[in-house]
Amino acid sequence: MKLAYSVIFCLTGGLLVFLNNPVTAQTLPSSASPDATIKASGVKTGTNLAFSAAKSPDHTTLLQLLKASGLTEQASGKGPYTVFAPNNGAFSALSEPSLSELLLPSSKNRLINLLAYHVVKGRITSDQLKDGQTLTNLTGQILTIHKQGNDITVKDGRGTVADVIQADVRATNGVVYSINKVLQRDSPKGPIVR
């Protein structure tokens, strides 16, 4: 479990640096939320994900949750890993009490699981993704990829479909995809985030 914690930090930290790099905006897929913009793919951060903890205006909520999880001191994963990183718009779709609850010390394990749900082992670039492909995340749950041309979506265990806003952000030990929804597992015990 300690390795999984390190991996989560490494990947989400890398996300924060790549989003500070200037990229060109493109058109949105028809299913994307209005606050999202597609950015050019293939940005290289030139650094290990563990050392990429710069702030991003599009991912401040993710950074806040990462800090609350306590994973920032365990950043030592070698990778490679792929992370599907929700932007602020994705988290704003959750209710305010849900986000506040995730920041409580009593919710730490739930928060760690939520972050781990967005991470997959391996360096998976968009040219390797296929329509209908399934990926197993660090929690052992299945994510389903749908790909039509350059439009990529990720479906979680609840059936929620997230649009990839920016793909193939390459760090030295992984790849990051910025997405517009929070992915969650289908749980018979109730939602991870209420």
Kinemage of the C-alpha trace (Angstrom):
@kinemage 1
@onewidth
@group {chain A} dominant
@subgroup {mainchain}
@vectorlist {calphas} color= white
{ca met a 1} P 0.000 0.000 0.000
{ca lys a 2} L 2.960 2.324 0.703
{ca leu a 3} L 4.056 1.986 -2.939
{ca ala a 4} L 0.568 2.916 -4.103
{ca tyr a 5} L 0.663 6.054 -1.929
{ca ser a 6} L 4.022 7.068 -3.424
{ca val a 7} L 2.764 6.471 -6.941
{ca ile a 8} L -0.316 8.625 -6.429
{ca phe a 9} L 1.767 11.567 -5.266
{ca cys a 10} L 4.290 11.190 -8.058
{ca leu a 11} L 1.658 11.239 -10.742
{ca thr a 12} L -0.516 13.995 -9.392
{ca gly a 13} L 2.571 16.086 -8.683
{ca gly a 14} L 3.615 15.669 -12.308
{ca leu a 15} L 0.206 16.816 -13.438
{ca leu a 16} L 0.675 20.087 -11.612
{ca val a 17} L 3.868 20.925 -13.484
{ca phe a 18} L 2.733 19.992 -16.965
{ca leu a 19} L -0.272 22.267 -16.784
{ca asn a 20} L 1.950 25.280 -16.267
{ca asn a 21} L 3.523 24.705 -19.703
{ca pro a 22} L 1.923 26.821 -22.438
{ca val a 23} L -0.120 24.792 -24.923
{ca thr a 24} L -2.474 25.571 -27.749
{ca ala a 25} L -6.227 25.316 -27.195
{ca gln a 26} L -8.235 23.142 -29.580
{ca thr a 27} L -11.935 22.413 -30.019
{ca leu a 28} L -13.938 20.629 -27.351
{ca pro a 29} L -15.581 17.283 -27.928
{ca ser a 30} L -19.370 17.648 -27.945
{ca ser a 31} L -19.672 15.833 -24.588
{ca ala a 32} L -17.134 18.036 -22.766
{ca ser a 33} L -18.210 20.394 -20.025
{ca pro a 34} L -18.304 24.091 -20.956
{ca asp a 35} L -15.515 25.047 -18.521
{ca ala a 36} L -13.055 22.652 -20.174
{ca thr a 37} L -10.763 23.340 -23.102
{ca ile a 38} L -8.766 20.767 -24.988
{ca lys a 39} L -5.066 21.453 -24.954
{ca ala a 40} L -2.392 20.153 -27.268
{ca ser a 41} L -1.026 16.749 -26.434
{ca gly a 42} L 2.556 15.599 -26.050
{ca val a 43} L 3.865 18.216 -23.622
{ca lys a 44} L 7.121 17.080 -21.961
{ca thr a 45} L 7.842 18.215 -18.413
{ca gly a 46} L 11.484 17.073 -18.492
{ca thr a 47} L 11.337 16.073 -14.855
{ca asn a 48} L 10.401 13.149 -12.667
{ca leu a 49} L 6.792 13.229 -11.505
{ca ala a 50} L 7.933 13.235 -7.875
{ca phe a 51} L 9.701 16.578 -8.376
{ca ser a 52} L 6.934 18.185 -10.384
{ca ala a 53} L 4.843 19.706 -7.588
{ca ala a 54} L 4.315 23.147 -9.082
{ca lys a 55} L 0.879 24.704 -8.686
{ca ser a 56} L -1.609 24.725 -11.541
{ca pro a 57} L -4.603 27.085 -11.647
{ca asp a 58} L -6.641 24.261 -13.233
{ca his a 59} L -5.838 21.673 -10.541
{ca thr a 60} L -5.813 23.488 -7.196
{ca thr a 61} L -8.514 21.207 -5.757
{ca leu a 62} L -6.496 18.123 -6.699
{ca leu a 63} L -3.438 19.637 -5.012
{ca gln a 64} L -5.478 20.381 -1.868
{ca leu a 65} L -6.748 16.779 -1.740
{ca leu a 66} L -3.270 15.425 -2.382
{ca lys a 67} L -1.896 17.381 0.577
{ca ala a 68} L -4.770 16.241 2.811
{ca ser a 69} L -4.058 12.608 1.897
{ca gly a 70} L -0.591 12.864 3.461
{ca leu a 71} L 1.083 11.435 0.377
{ca thr a 72} L 3.377 14.359 -0.312
{ca glu a 73} L 6.114 12.966 1.985
{ca gln a 74} L 6.104 9.535 0.342
{ca ala a 75} L 6.984 10.545 -3.205
{ca ser a 76} L 9.517 7.938 -4.285
{ca gly a 77} L 7.821 5.846 -6.990
{ca lys a 78} L 9.960 4.945 -10.004
{ca gly a 79} L 7.081 4.319 -12.386
{ca pro a 80} L 6.201 4.311 -15.111
{ca tyr a 81} L 2.584 5.189 -14.359
{ca thr a 82} L -0.358 6.806 -16.113
{ca val a 83} L -2.654 9.207 -14.251
{ca phe a 84} L -6.077 10.510 -15.230
{ca ala a 85} L -6.137 13.798 -13.303
{ca pro a 86} L -9.444 15.628 -12.666
{ca asn a 87} L -9.385 19.401 -13.099
{ca asn a 88} L -11.089 21.935 -10.798
{ca gly a 89} L -14.260 21.819 -12.902
{ca ala a 90} L -14.477 18.081 -12.278
{ca phe a 91} L -14.318 18.534 -8.519
{ca ser a 92} L -16.767 21.451 -8.583
{ca ala a 93} L -19.438 19.019 -9.801
{ca leu a 94} L -19.232 17.266 -6.414
{ca ser a 95} L -21.194 18.763 -3.546
{ca glu a 96} L -19.355 21.093 -1.178
{ca pro a 97} L -20.046 18.875 1.867
{ca ser a 98} L -18.468 15.940 -0.005
{ca leu a 99} L -15.260 17.848 -0.671
{ca ser a 100} L -15.111 19.172 2.883
{ca glu a 101} L -15.635 15.668 4.234
{ca leu a 102} L -12.757 14.325 2.134
{ca leu a 103} L -10.427 16.818 3.808
{ca leu a 104} L -11.206 15.451 7.298
{ca pro a 105} L -8.550 13.211 8.922
{ca ser a 106} L -11.237 10.541 9.384
{ca ser a 107} L -11.649 10.373 5.572
{ca lys a 108} L -7.965 9.864 4.785
{ca asn a 109} L -8.272 6.234 3.616
{ca arg a 110} L -11.270 7.094 1.440
{ca leu a 111} L -9.353 10.020 -0.054
{ca ile a 112} L -6.316 7.837 -0.787
{ca asn a 113} L -8.556 5.306 -2.538
{ca leu a 114} L -10.204 8.073 -4.560
{ca leu a 115} L -6.809 9.347 -5.743
{ca ala a 116} L -5.524 5.801 -6.443
{ca tyr a 117} L -8.588 5.166 -8.609
{ca his a 118} L -7.124 7.642 -11.135
{ca val a 119} L -3.728 5.884 -11.471
{ca val a 120} L -2.745 2.956 -13.740
{ca lys a 121} L 0.618 1.160 -13.868
{ca gly a 122} L 2.598 1.663 -17.059
{ca arg a 123} L 3.340 4.491 -19.471
{ca ile a 124} L 0.261 4.476 -21.695
{ca thr a 125} L 0.191 7.095 -24.430
{ca ser a 126} L -2.847 7.976 -26.528
{ca asp a 127} L -1.505 6.145 -29.593
{ca gln a 128} L -1.574 2.933 -27.504
{ca leu a 129} L -5.194 3.387 -26.418
{ca lys a 130} L -7.933 1.559 -28.305
{ca asp a 131} L -11.703 1.983 -28.328
{ca gly a 132} L -13.213 -0.389 -25.753
{ca gln a 133} L -9.873 -1.061 -24.037
{ca thr a 134} L -9.948 -1.718 -20.291
{ca leu a 135} L -7.266 -0.626 -17.833
{ca thr a 136} L -6.856 -1.807 -14.239
{ca asn a 137} L -6.118 1.032 -11.805
{ca leu a 138} L -4.144 0.841 -8.542
{ca thr a 139} L -7.282 -0.089 -6.594
{ca gly a 140} L -7.827 -3.122 -8.853
{ca gln a 141} L -10.880 -1.563 -10.523
{ca ile a 142} L -11.514 -1.346 -14.268
{ca leu a 143} L -11.497 1.861 -16.318
{ca thr a 144} L -12.870 1.628 -19.874
{ca ile a 145} L -11.382 3.735 -22.650
{ca his a 146} L -13.395 4.962 -25.620
{ca lys a 147} L -11.529 6.507 -28.524
{ca gln a 148} L -12.914 8.041 -31.684
{ca gly a 149} L -10.207 9.786 -33.686
{ca asn a 150} L -8.467 12.155 -31.282
{ca asp a 151} L -11.394 12.221 -28.822
{ca ile a 152} L -10.726 10.032 -25.775
{ca thr a 153} L -13.031 9.321 -22.848
{ca val a 154} L -12.600 7.260 -19.676
{ca lys a 155} L -15.555 5.444 -18.087
{ca asp a 156} L -15.461 4.520 -14.390
{ca gly a 157} L -17.203 1.791 -12.402
{ca arg a 158} L -20.321 3.916 -11.966
{ca gly a 159} L -20.732 4.565 -15.664
{ca thr a 160} L -19.510 8.171 -15.448
{ca val a 161} L -17.682 9.215 -18.612
{ca ala a 162} L -14.830 11.734 -18.357
{ca asp a 163} L -13.498 13.559 -21.409
{ca val a 164} L -9.721 13.815 -21.801
{ca ile a 165} L -8.940 17.515 -22.028
{ca gln a 166} L -5.192 17.118 -22.448
{ca ala a 167} L -3.396 13.871 -23.294
{ca asp a 168} L 0.141 12.514 -23.349
{ca val a 169} L 1.742 14.906 -20.903
{ca arg a 170} L 5.054 13.134 -20.531
{ca ala a 171} L 7.182 13.179 -17.421
{ca thr a 172} L 10.326 11.119 -17.076
{ca asn a 173} L 8.460 8.387 -15.184
{ca gly a 174} L 4.891 8.570 -16.444
{ca val a 175} L 2.104 10.046 -18.543
{ca val a 176} L -0.706 12.352 -17.398
{ca tyr a 177} L -4.163 12.916 -18.903
{ca ser a 178} L -6.197 15.877 -17.655
{ca ile a 179} L -9.900 14.940 -17.403
{ca asn a 180} L -13.143 16.815 -16.699
{ca lys a 181} L -14.813 14.382 -14.244
{ca val a 182} L -13.876 12.682 -10.981
{ca leu a 183} L -13.697 8.925 -11.488
{ca gln a 184} L -15.200 6.695 -8.788
{ca arg a 185} L -15.731 3.018 -8.188
{ca asp a 186} L -19.137 1.398 -8.030
{ca ser a 187} L -19.497 0.463 -4.384
{ca pro a 188} L -22.273 -1.631 -2.827
{ca lys a 189} L -21.420 0.113 0.459
{ca gly a 190} L -22.355 3.519 -0.914
{ca pro a 191} L -20.473 6.239 -2.736
{ca ile a 192} L -16.852 7.066 -2.040
{ca val a 193} L -17.782 10.717 -2.365
{ca arg a 194} L -21.294 11.532 -1.229
